[in-house]
Amino acid sequence: MDVEVKAPMPGKILEVLVKVGDQVKEDDEIVMLEAMKMENPIYAPAGGTVKEIKVKSDDSVEMEQVMMIIG
């Protein structure tokens, strides 16, 4: 079952730490998001394979925007 990784707050993507096809475990760091002048690591909500990445470095994201799909 696919899991959407959504932005918890508006901000800017500093770095995407995985690529499509990577295996991730629950709680692995997958994205670094800058919000309110702080770096906020985003963790995988579930284990699986990264199926799709919808953001890249320097992208701005809105709250609840889908950043990645893990299947």
Sequence and secondary structure as in RCSB ss.txt:
>XXXX:A:sequence
MDVEVKAPMPGKILEVLVKVGDQVKEDDEIVMLEAMKMENPIYAPAGGTVKEIKVKSDDSVEMEQVMMIIG
>XXXX:A:secstr
  EEEE SSSEEEEEE   TT EE TT EEEEEEETTEEEEEE SS EEEEEE   TT EE TT EEEEE 
